[in-house]
Amino acid sequence: MRIRLDKLGDLKNGANFSLGAYGTGFPIVNVKQLYSGRYVTTDSLLKVYASAIPNPKSLFLIRGDILFARSSVKASGAGQVAMIDACPADTVFSGFIIRFRISAVDKALPEYLNYVLRSPEYREVLTRMGTGTTIINLSQTVLGGLEVDLPCLSEQRTIAAILGALDDKIELNRQMNETLEAMARALFKSWFVDFDPVRAKAEGRGPGVPKPIADLFPARLVDSELGEIPEGWSEKPLDEMARFVNGLALQKYPPSDGKSLPVIKIAQVTEHR
C-alpha cells in the first residue's frame, strides 16, 4: 500500500521563542537532538519558560512521535528524522522542527515508518524537497505529500524488530568500544605520564602490572627538562625519532593517464578519535 503521510497522521510545527526564553519550565527538543541515531536524545534537555509557549499542550511530545528537522544550513540536514522513544513529562519542541504523529494506527507503525524515513532513499528525497538558498526549509505541505510504501502491520512490526535489534547491537558495541578506549587512555596515562609503576617500585610497593611488564620499568625517577622521568629514559625531539613528509598537493580533476591511487585526506584522519 502506497500512501501519503498526511493520510496517516498529523504534522505540526514547533514553538518559536527568543533566546531569552530559556530558563525553568518545559523541557524542549531542539534540532541537534535529532542527530544521535534513530531516537531523539532527550536527556539533559534545555528548558523554556512556560509563558513563552502558547498552547503548550498541543506541543507535548509522546512516544512514537516522529520529528523532522524543518530548517538547515546544509541541504543534507533538511528533513533529518528521529523518533521519540521516551522523554520527560511535558516536553515540547522548537520551531525548527516539524512533528509527525500517526493517527492511522491500523495502517502504520511508528518504529517502521521511522526506519523508512531514515533510509538513504528517503534522505535523498527529503533533501531534494527542501527549498531555499542560504537555509534549506521543509514545510508541512511538502512533507504531507510524501508517499511511503507500507506492508501489513505484522510485517512492519517484524521488520522494525529486526532492524531495532541490529541497532541495539551496534549501540552496545559502540559503548563497549568507548569503555575500552577510556581504559586504554587511563592505562597509558598511568604508565607513561604519571609513571605509576615506577613510583610504586620506588616506594617498595608492587607495581600492579605483570612481571614481564614491571621489569621494563626502573625503580627510580630522575629530574629532566620535562620534569621527573624514569631513570635510564631520555627526552628527545620528534624529528630525531621519526621522519616527516608532507603530502601531495592534489588537483580536483582526474589524472591524464587514467591511473589513480587511494588517498588519505583530513576527513579520514579526523573521523575517529
N, C-alpha and C positions, 0 to 999 in steps of 0.2 A: 504494500500500500504506500503510495506516494502522497504526501500531504504537506500543506503549508504550516509554518509554525503558528501563525495567528489562528489556525483552526484547532490547534492543540492546547492553547493556553493564552495567557495574558502577558503583555510586555509593559514595563513601566520604567520611566526614568527616575534616577535617584534625586537626592536633595541637593540644592545649590545653597552655599553659605560662604561667608568670608572666613579668612584665616583666623580672625579674632573670635570666631565661634567655638574654637577648640577649648575644652575645659572639662568640666564634670557634667555628666548627663548620659546621652545614649552612645553606646559603642558604635563605631562606624567603620564600614568596609570601604577602603579606597582601592584604586586600580592596582596598586603594587601588590595587593593581597591576592591577585588573580594569577600570578606568575610562578607559583611554587609547586604546581602539579595539578592533578585532577580536582582537588578540593581547594576551596578558598581558605587561606590562612586566617584564622580568627582568634589566635592567641595574642595578647598584648596589643589589642586594638586601641587606637586613639578614641577620645570621646568628644562629643559636641554638646553644647548647652541645649536643653530641651526646647528653650524658647526660640532657637534658631531653626527648628524643624517644624514647618506647618504640617498638620495632619500626620503625625509620625506613625500612627497605627497602620497606615497604608504602605509604609516603607519597612515595616518589621520583616526580617528575614526568617525563613524556616527551612528545615532540612528538605532538600530536593530542589530548591530554587537554583536556577542556572543564571550566572551573571556574565554579561558581555562587557568588555572594555568599549566604551562608547567613542572615546577620542584617543588619538595617539599621534605623536610627532613622527613616528615611523609607520609606514604602511603595514608592516608586518605585525605591528602591535594592535591595530584596529580589529575588534572582534575577538580578542583573546577571551577564552572561555574557561570557567571553572564553576564547580557546583558547591553549594553549601552542604557540608556533612553535619556539622554541629557548630553552634555559635552561642555566645552569651544571650540572655534574655533581652528583648527589645533592641536588638542590633539593627541599625539602618544602613543605607548605602549611599554613596556620594553621587552627585550629578554627572560624573564622568562614567557612570555605569548604567547599563540597562538590565533590568531583571526580567527573566522569563520564568513564569510559574505555570506548570502544567495543570490544566483543569480536566482534560480528557484522559483521566487516569485509566480508562478502559482501553486506550489506544497506545499510550506512550509511557515508558518507564524513565524517570529522570536519569538514573545511572547509565542506561543505554544511550539515551539522547546526548548526554554529556560526552560520552566517548565518540559518538558520531560527529558532533560539532567540533571536537578537538582533533579530529583526524586530519592528516595532511591535505586531503582533498578539500575539506570544508574550510581549513585555514586559508587555502588559496582562494576559494570562493569569497570568503568574508573579506579578504584583503582587497579583492577586485571590486567589491561592493561599496567600499568606502569612498567618500567624496572629499574634496578639498585639496589644497596645495601644501601650505605650511603645516596644517594639522589635518589629519585624516579622521573623518567623522562617519559614524553609522547612525541610522535613525530607526525608530520603532517600525516605521512603514517598510523600510528596506528589509529589516530582519524578519518582520511578519510575513513577507512574501517568499522567504527562503523555504525551499521544499526539501523534505527528507524522506527517505525510504524506511518504512517500519515493518518488520516482520511481526508475527503474533507476539503477545506479551510473554508467553513461556519461552520463546526463542530469545527475546530481548533479555529476559532475566538470566538465561543460561550464558549468553554472550557477555553480559555485564559481569557476571560472577567469575568467568574465566579470566577476563581482562583485569578485573579487580584483584584476583589472586596473584596474577603476574606483577601488577603494580605494587602490591604489598610486599612481594618478594624482592623486587628492585629496591624499594624503600628500606627494607630490612638490611639488604646488602650495603646500601649507601651508609646507613647508620653504623654498621659494623666497620666499614672502611674508615669512617670518621674516627671511631674509637681507636682503631689500630694506628691511624696517623697520629692521634693525640698521644698514644702510648710511646710511639717511636720518637716524637718530638721531646717528650718528657725524659726518655732514656738518653737521648743524645745530649740534652742539657745537663743531665746528672753526670754523665761520663766525661764530656768534652768541654763543658763550660764551667760547671761547679766543681768538677773533679772529685766527686763524692767517694769513689773507690780509693783514691789516693789519700784523701783526708781520713777515711776510715782506717786504712793501714797505718798511717802516721800516728793515729791515736790508739793503736793496738786493737782495734775492733775488726770484725770480719767485714770484708768489702761488699758483701751481699751479692756477689756475682760468682759464677762457676770458676773453679781454679784456673783452667786454661786462659780465661779472660782476665782474672785477677792478676795472673803472672805478668800480664802486659803492662800493668800499672806500677810505677815505682811507689815507694813508701814515704816520699818526702816532696814537699813543694818548695820551689825556689823563686826568688824575685826575678822579674824581667821587665822590659819596657811595656809589656801588655798587662802587667800585674803578676800574680802568682801563677806559675805553671809547674807541671810535674818535672821533677829532676830528670835530666837527660833529654828533655824535649827542647825544641828551639822555635823561635818565631822567624818566619821568612816571608818576603813579599810574594804575591801570587805569580808574578812573572818569572820567578826563579823555579817555580814548580810546575808551570803549565805554559803552553804556547797559545797566544791569542791570534785569531784570524778573523778579519771582517768578512761578512757575507757579500754576495754579489748584488750589484745594483740591477734589479730586474726591470725589464720593459713590459708593458701591458699588451704587446702584440706577439703572436706566435713566432717561433724561430723559422728562418727562411729555409733551413734544410729539413724541416718537418720532424726533427728529433726533439725530444723533451726529457727532462729529468725531474724526479719528485723534488719538491722544495719545502723546507720548513720555514714558516713565517711567524711573525709575532703572535698571531692568533693561536698557533699550536703551542707556543711556549707558555702562554698565559692561561690556557684552557683549564689546566689542572694546577692545584696548589702544590 
